[in-house]
Amino acid sequence: MAFALDESDLIKIPRFLRTNYFEELEEILRAVDESVSYPLVIEAAHFCNSFPHLGYQLYQFPTKLLRFLDESVVNAQEFIKEKHKGNERMSVKKTVHVRMSVQGSALDCPELHPNISQIRVKDLGHLLTIQGTVIRSGAVKMLEGERTYKCTKCKNSFQVFTDLEMGNSFPLPSVCSSNKRAEECGGQKFVLEEGSEKCHDYQEIKVQECMQALGVGSVPRSLVVVLDDDLVDTVQAGDDVVITGVLFSKWKPLVKDVRCDLVLMLRANFVRRTNKLTSVVNITDYDVELFERFWEEYGDTPLKGRNEILQGICPQVFGLFTVKLAVALTLIGGVQHINESGSRVRGESHLLLVGDPGTGKSQFLKYAVKLSHRAVLTTGLGSTSAGLTVTAVKDGGEWMLEAGALVLADGGLCCIDEFNSIREPDRATIHEAMEQQTISVAKAGLVRTLNTRCTVFGVTNPKGQYDPHQSLSVNTTLSAPLLSRFDIVLVLLDTKNPEWDNIVSSHILLEHAKSQRSSKERSSLWTLNMLRRYILYVRSEFKPTLTHEAEKVIMSYYQLQRRSGHENAARTTIRMLESLIRLAQAHARLMFRNQVLRLDAIAAVICVESSMTQTAILQVGNALHSTFTESPDDEYAKQERTILEALRLDDMAGPSKVTAPPGSRENGARAYTEGCPEASARRPLPFGADGDCTNLPENDEIDVEIQSCRESPP
């Protein structure tokens, strides 16, 4: 079947554009610069509804139909300009390109929306839509796109478009196809008309398919995508994109003693970035109503509500309350702010789990990847500095930058297993990425600064048997400057505890029994998908502000650690203060609030205390043996009393003057008096009361340097 248009279509299509896109066309006519390319986005669903017979033509012969639509846009502009004869500011733009958005149309079906690894030769020349992550962004070049030739015999002029398949050459017809005369011209000599060349902006990017969509044991494939004109520089390395375009093949450059092959490429027609859409696309009004009803139900006992949320994190692992709380606070994160000087203070928290084998570290790592809307998982042993940050690669005689794990995780989560296996020279390269959240590179003449605004979740084993009398740097072989960039460091030690072993073994056997039964019994609200929606919602909806009481607790604890941190003063720096602020803000978000209360500040202190012993004021115990207590309010009240006494804030032990119930969206509003039992219920941090790990002396100092990862107080 060949491409063909009815005579009626030649009239109806320009009329369709004038009727439905009149405002867009008027705006293009009023634009001043005539040399710039302008896009006109058309919904494929609307187009196919108006011209059902052209739906197949759009899929089968997209290049010809889209070229005709570009010509129709020019005709529509001329018609509209005729109506505005007196307006001299309007000018017809010849460089308008129709961009076809297939979202929600019949062309958005799975057959025309394949994974990159599923693309085959049968798809050549067809309109396809792919989804993936940009891993390489090439330089913008100039490409000659079309020329006008004239037949020397009949003087007929015709346009010739570049052929990307043949290395951007201009294939001339063998015989003149002019129909000006009754008989065919038959001319075989053509000359180029001077000044008829038209150039376009041209850029190549490489898109890798989403790892979440891969099958078991599959390797992610990539595809080179060609962007031209207005699509150039619309995406950068690390962006998630959905691209609609025409698949074509191109010959590789000739190299001596190497077979010349064809490679598949996609010429983009429409590009949509999905970085920001990901965080809101799955959240409905019904979900928000569920969250609000949940907190209304636990209005008097918010600690129990918070614990119910935490129990949904990695439910196959028994207990480990401290770790689950740390994972939740890390994924939610604090509020980023920009100082008057323009420097950015990060809101993302970093977490490091150090523990013996078999303590569930990697399970938390994998579950965190599922909870995050954008995550990259890698291992330290197989990662170099270039693989983690950015690498310079040579493609076709030109150097390009290819994004590494931290750049690809921008705006999400970067999980690194076996963190201590990263080579020592390579570790220094991620210092800037973790604190300043940028990567500055100068390679092969390319000087760039790329964003790495991501949370780093590291997991490592201690070096040999963990020695509680040695510093964490000695036990993990990680340098103090790198450890100081983690907001929370938790040490999980597999101590021989018969009672704990009995409880854990019973839980594992029960989980196996449940998996063999019908899963209908497990009807908890906080499933994986619901947790994912909740984290995305509170991150985008709540921007908590500190109350006076919260500021007082955080400042007093920071000053106490500064006074007692003589053993390792490098760790008790301003970074610790900023880490406490981030954790307190994250806890307020977890509690569905826009205020950071005293409760949240003490929760942040307890998280820090969990990884400290030498200067700890709470005997939290082994994080591995921390459990969910039956009465979190009483447990929190004891911890609050101990912390306030150690900080010499006994006057705050009574009712709090500033607080807001869970779900309150008031900013800084003093909405609730905290003298009643509800007040202590508002404190969500019950740790295992009888933790038996007083073997983390170095852990305390590490957490101090972890908190020292900020450079300017908020």
N, C-alpha and C positions, 0 to 999 in steps of 0.2 A: 504494500500500500504506500503510495507516494503522498507527499505533502501537497494539499490543495485547499484553497479557500473559495467559497462561493462568492459571487458578485455582491450578494446582499451583505456578506460579512465585511467587505471592504467599506461599506457605508455604516453598518451597525456598530462596528468596533470603535471608530472615532466618536460616534454618538454616545456609546456606553461610557467612554472616558470623560466626555464633556459633562454628561449628566451626573455621574457618581463621584467624579474627582475634580469638580469645578473649582473648589477653593484651593486645592493643592496646585492645580495648573495656573490659577491666577497668581498665587504666591511665587511660582517659578517665573512667570512672565514679568513680575515686578522686580525680580532679583537683578542686581546691578552687573555682577561679573558674568560675562558670557563665556569665559574660557573654563569655568568650573563645571564639573559633572554633577547633575542633580538626579536624585533617585525619586521614583514614583512607585510607592509600595501598593500593590494590588493584592487583595485577598483572593486566593485561588478558588475558595468556596464560592465567592460572589461571582467570579468570572465564569466558572463552570456552570453555575446556576443560570446565568444569562445566555451562555453558549454551550449547551450540553454536548453538541457534536464536536466541539473543539477540545474537550477534556482529554480524549485519547491522543489528539494531535499534540497537545501540550506535553504529554508524557513521551510520545514516540518521536516527535520532531521538535524538541524545545528550542533549538538554536534558530531555526527558520521562523517559528511563530514569535519568539521573543524579539527577533530582529524586525518583524513586521509590526509588532506592538510599539517598538521604539519609533518607527516611522509614523504610526498612527498618533502617537503623542504629539509629534511635530504638527501634524494636520489639525489636531484638536486645539493646539496653541494658536495656530493661525486663525481658526474660526473664532476663538474667544477674543483675539486681538481685533478682529473686524468689528466686534461689538463695542470695542473701546477705541474707536478711531481717534478720538481727541486726546487720548492719554499717550503722550510721547515717551513716558518712562517705561512703558512695556516693550519688551523685545522678545522675539521668538528664540528659544534656546534649542540648538541642534544637539546638545550633549545631554539629553535626558534619557535615562535608562529605566525601563520597567523592572521592578523587583517583585518577584512573585512569592508571596508568603503562603505556603501550603498548609499551615497549621489549621486544624479543624476541617480540612477538606477531604475529598475522596483520595487525593494524592498523598495523604498522610497515613496511609495504611501500612502495615508491617512489611508488605512486599516491596514497597517503594521507600521504606525507611530502614534499610538493612544495617547491621553492624559492618564496620569496615572490613572485618575478616570474611564477611559473607559476599562481598562484591566479586562478581565474575565477569567474563568477557561478554556474556549475553546482555549485560547492562550498558554496554558501550552506546553512547549517543542518546541515552535516556535521561530523564529528569529524576534525580535521586535526592534524598535527604539523609544526611549523616549527622551523628552526634558524637562529640568527643572533647578532648582537651588539647589546646594548642601547646605543642612542646617546642616549636621552633618558629621564629618569625624572621623572614629574610628582609633584606634591604629593598627599598622602593626603587624601581627602575623605570626607564622610559621604553615603551614598546610601540613600534609603528604598527598601527592596527588596520589601516585601509589605504588604498591608493586608487586613483582614477586613471584608466588607460583609454586610448583612442585608437580606433581601427584606421589604418592608413588608407584603406580602400573606400569605406563608406562614411568615414568621419564620425562613426557612432562612439559615444563615450559610455563606459560602464565601470562600476566599482568592483574592486577585487579585495577581499578580506584576507587577513593573514591566516595561515594554516598552522595552528599550534602543534599538530601532530608531526609536521615536517620541519620542525625547528624554526617556527615563526617565518616561514618563507611565503611568497605570494605566487600561488599556482595560476598561470595564465591559461585560458581556454585554447584548445588546439585550433578551433575555427570560430570566426566571428558569428555570433548568434543574433545579429541585428535583424529585426523584422520591419525595417522602414520601407524596404522595397517589396515588390510582389514576390520576387525570388530571393533565395538566401544569398547573403553577401559572399560568404566563403573566404573572406580575408583571413590571412594567417600572420600578418605583421601588425604589432601594436606598439604604440609609443606612450610613455608616461607623460601625463599632463603636469606641467610645472606647478608647484605649490599645492598639489592635490593630496599630499601625504597628511594623514591625521595620526597623531600620537596619543597614547594612553598611558596612564600610570599603571604600573604592573608590580605585583608582589607575590611571592610564593611563601606559604606557610605549611607547616606539617602538623596534622591533627592525628592524635592517638585515641583509639576508642576507649570508652569508659571501662574501667576495670570492674565496676559493679555488674556490668552486663556480660562479662565473660563466663564461659563454662568452666567446668572443673579441669584444671591442668592446661588451660589455654594461655597462650602468650598474646599480650595486646599488640595489635597491628596498627600501622600508621598509613596515612595517605597524604600526598602532597596536594594542596588546594591552591588554585590560582585566584588572586583577587585583582580586580581592575577598577580604575576610575574611582567612584565614590566609596567603594568598599575597602580601599587601601588604608592601612593603619587603623582600622576600626577594632582590631583585636590585638592582644599582646600575649606573649608566652605565659602560660598558666591559666588563661581564660577558658571557661567551659562554653562551648558554642554548639549551635545547631545550624548547619549549613545546607542550603538547597542549591543544587547546581547540575551541570551537565557533565557526565563522565566521558572522558576521551583518553586516547592513548598517545604517548609521545616516545619517539626514538631517543635512546640514550646517546650521549656524545660518543663519537668514534674514538676508541683508544686502541693502540696497537696491541695485538695478541689477545684482545678481549672481545668476546662475542657481543655484538650489538643487539640489545634487547629492547622490547617495548615496555614501558611502565605506564600504569594506570594513574590518571590524575583527574581532579574535579575542578571544573571552571565554575566558580561560585556565582550565583545570581542573587542570593539573599543570605545574609548572615545575621544570626540573632544570638546575642550573648545571654547566657543563663546563669551567670554568677549570682546576681541579686535575686533573680526569680526563684532560685532553688530554696531560699529561706522562707518564702511565703506561699509557694504554690500548693503545698499539701495541707495548709492550715485552713480549716473552714470555720464558719460562725458556730457550728455545732460543737467543734472541738473547744473553742473559747468558752462556750457555755458550760461544757463539762468541767473545764479547769475552774471556773468561778464557782460552780456548784460544789466541787470537791473541797475548795477552801472554805466555803460557807459551812459545809458539814463539819469540818475540823476547825471552826472558828475559835472554839474554847480550848482545843488541844492541838495547836498547830505542829507541835513537835512530833506527835503521832502521825500527822499527815505527811510531814517531811520524811519521816522514817519509812512510811509506806512507799513513797516515791523512790527512795534509795534502795529499798528491797527489790525493786524491779530492775535494778542495774546488775547485770551478770547474775541472774537468779540461781544458776547452777552452782555457784560458789557459796558455801555456807558462811554466814557471819561477815567478817572483814568490814565492819561498819566504817572504820576509819578510812580504809582504801576507797570504799564506794562513795563516801562523802567527798574525799579528795578528787576522785574522778569527776563527780558531778560538778563541783566548784570549778575545776579546770575547764571542763567543756563549756560551762556557762560563761565564765570569764567576767572581768570587771568592765568598767566604762573607760573608753579611751578619751583623752582630752588633749587639747593643743594649748601650749603655753602662749603668753603674749609675744614671746620671741619667735613663735612659729614652730618650735620643736614639738614633736609628738611624743606623748607619754603613753606607752602601750597599755591596752586593757586586757590582753591575752595573758593567761597564766601558764606556767610550764610545770610539769610534774615528772618526777623521777622515782621509780620503784626499784629498790635494791633488795634482793632477797635470795634465799637459798632455793635450789631447784625444787619444783613441786609445790610452790606456794601460790600458784594461780596468777602469776604476773602476766604471762602471755595471753591468758584468757581475758583479763581486763583490757589488754591492748587491742585484741581482736574485737571485743565488744564495743570499745570506744570508737573504732573505725565504723562500725555499723550505726552508732548513734550520731555520728557527725555527718552533716550534709555534704561535706567535701573533705576527703581524707586520702592520704598517701601513706602506705605502709612499706617500710624498708628495714633492712638489717644492717647493723654496723659492720659486720665482717665483709659484706659485699658492696660497701659504699665508700667512695672516695670523696675528696673535697669537691671535685667537679660534679660528681653524681648527686651530692647533697645540695650544691649551690647552683652553679651554671657552668657550662663548658662551651668552648669555642670549637666549632667543627667546620671543615672545609667542604663545600658542596658546589661542584661545577666551577671551581676556580675562585670561589668567593667565600670569605669567612662569615659564619653566622653564629649566633648564640643560641644554645639549646638549654632549656630550663631543666633544673634538677629537682629533687624531691621537695625542698623547702619552697621553691618558687611555685611549683605546681600545687602546693598545699595552701597558697595564699588565700586568706579568708577562711581557712578551715583548720584541719588537724594534721600534723605530721607525726607519725608513730615510728619510733626507731627501736627495734629489738636489738639485744646484745650491744647496748650503747658503748660499753667499755671496749668493744672490739674495733672501734674506729681508730685508725692509726693516729698517733700523736700529732704529726704535722697537719693531718686533715681536720682535727678537732678545732684548731684555732680559727679555721675559716668560718665556723658557724657562730662565733662569738657575736659578730655584728648582726647576724640574722636573728639571733634570739633576743637581743636587747634593743637595738635600734630598728629592728624589723625591716632592714634593707640589706641588699647585697651589692657592693660596689666592685665592679670588675674592670680590668684594663687588660684585655687579651687580644692579640693579633690586630692591634690597631683599633679595636672596638672598646670604647669607654662608656659604660652604662651603669645605672643604678636601678635595680629591680626590687620590687616589694616582696617581703616575706612575712606578711601580717598573719602569722599562723601560731597555733598552740603546739608546743613540742611535748610529746609524751614519750619519755624514754624508759627503757627497762633494761636492767643489767644484773648479772650475778656478781657476788663478791669474789675477790681474788683469793681462791682457796677457802679455808675456814674463816668465817667472819670473826674478827677479834674486836670485842666491844671496847677494849682499852686503847685501840688505835683510832686515828681520825678516819673519816670517810674517804678522804683522798687516798690514804694508804690501802684501805680495804677494797676500793674500786679502781684504783690507778687513774682516777679522773682528777684533773687539776682543780685547785680551789677556784680560779676565775670562772671555769666552766660550771662547776657545781653551784656557784653563787647566782647563776642565771636561772636556776630553777626555783619557783616559788614554794613548792612543797617537795620534800624528799622523805619518803617513807621506807623504813627498813623492816623487812619481813623475815624473821628468824624462825627456823623450824626447830623449836625446842621440843624436847621429849616430854609431852604432857599426856598421860594416859586418858584422863578425863576428856580432854579436847579431841584426842584421836578417836575416842568412842563416839562422840557427838558427830564428828565429821564423817566417819565411816557410815553411821546410820543415815545421815543426810544423803550421801552418795547412793546408797542402796535404795533409798526412798525415791530419788530422782529416776533411777533405772526402772523402778516399778511403775512410776507415773508415765514414763515414756511408752511403756507397753500397753497401758490402758488408754481409754479415750481421753483426749486432751480437752474435752468440754468442761471438765471439773475445774480447770485452771482458768477461771474467768476473772482475772484481775484487770482493773482498769489500766494499770501501767504496763502495757505491753511494750515491745521494742518500738513499734511505730508511734504509739502514743507518747512515749518518752522522747522520741526524736522530735515530734511536733512541739512538745512542751518546751524543750530546750531552745528550739528555734524561736518559739513565740516569746519567751521571757527575754531572750537576748535582744530581740528587735523592739519589744514593747516597753521594757522598763529601763530607765536610766537613773539608778538610785543615787541619792545625795546623802552625805554624812550628817547625822545629828550631832549635837554638842556632846552628849554622853558617849557616843561611839568614838568621836575624836579623842575624848579624854582617855578612854580605855586603850586605844591604839597607841597614843603618844606615851602613856605611862609605861606600857609594856616595852615599847621600843627603847625608852630611856633606861629601863631596868636592864635590858639585854646589853645596852651599850656600857653600862657600869660594870656588869659582870662578865663581859666578853673579852677579858684581857688575854685569855689563852689564844684566841684567834680573832684579833680585832678587825682583820680584813673582811670578816663575814658580817659583822654587825655594822653595816653601813646604811646609807639612805635607801638602798635597794630593799632592805628588810621592811622599812616603813611603807614603801609603796606596794610591796607584796601583801602586807596586812590589809591595806586599803582595797586592793583588788579582790582579795578573798572575802572581805566583809561585803563588798558590793555584790559579788557572785552569790553569797548566801542570802542577801536580801532579794535578789532575783529568784533564787530557788524558792523562797518563801512567798513569792508572788506579790512583792512590795516595791514601792518606789522610794522607800526610806531605809537608810542603814541605821538600825537601832543598836542599843547596847548588846542585845542578844547576838546580832550579827558580828559585832566586833569581838565578842568573847568566843564565838564560833571560829573566827579567823585565828584567834590566839590558841585555841585548842588544836587546830590543824597544825600550827607551827610547833606547838608543844609535843605533838605526836612524834616528831623527829628530832627531839632534843632531850638530853639527859644531864649533861654537865651543868647547864644553867636553866634547867627546867624547873618551873614552879608547880607543875602538876605531874603526878606519877601516873601517866596515861597507860603505860605498860606496852606490851608487844602488840603492834598493829595487827599482826596475824591472828591474835586471839581476841580482838575486839568484837563484841556482839551487839545485837539490837536489844536494848533493855526493855523490860515490860513497862516500866514507868519512867519514860524519858524526862518528864518534868522534874521528878525528884533528883534524878541523876544530874540534870543540868543545874538545879539549884545548888547542889553540893559543889560542883565545879565552879560555878559563878562565885560562890562565897570564898572558895580557896583563892581564886585568881584576884578578886577585888582586895582581899586581905594582903596578898603578896604585893599588889600594886599600891597599897596604902590608900585605897579608895573606899574605905568602910562606909563613908557617908552615902555612897551610891547603892549600898546593899539593900536599901529599902525600895519602895515603889519607884519605878522610873517615870519621869515626867513627860518624856516624849516617846510615843510609840504609835504605831498604826497597825490595825489588824491585817492579816494576810489578805491580799487582793486589793489593798488600798493603793490608789494611784496618785495620792496627793504628794506633791513634792515639798518636802520640808514641813508639811503640815503637822501640827501637834494635835493629833486626832484621838489619842487614846490614853487613859491613865492606867498605869501598869501596876497598881497595888494589889490586884486580885490574883487568883490562881492563873487566870488567863495570861497574865504577864509572863510568868515563868514558862507557861506553855508555849509562849512565843519564841522561846529560845531553842532552836533546833539542833542541839548537839549532844546526844547521849553517847558517851564512849564506854567501852567495856570497863566495868568498875574495877575488876581485879586483874587487869593485864599483868602478866608476869614477866614482862621483858624490861628489866631495868638494865639491860645490856646495850644501851644505845648511847654511850657517852659521847662518841664522836658525832652522833646523829644530831645532837643539839647544835653543835657548832656549824654543822653543814647547813642546817636550816637558817641559821643566822646569815650565812653568806648567800644562801639562796635568796633570802629576802633583800639582800643588798644589791639587787639587780636593777635598781632605779637610779636615775641620775638627777632628777629634780623633784622636789616634793610637790604634791598637788596644791 
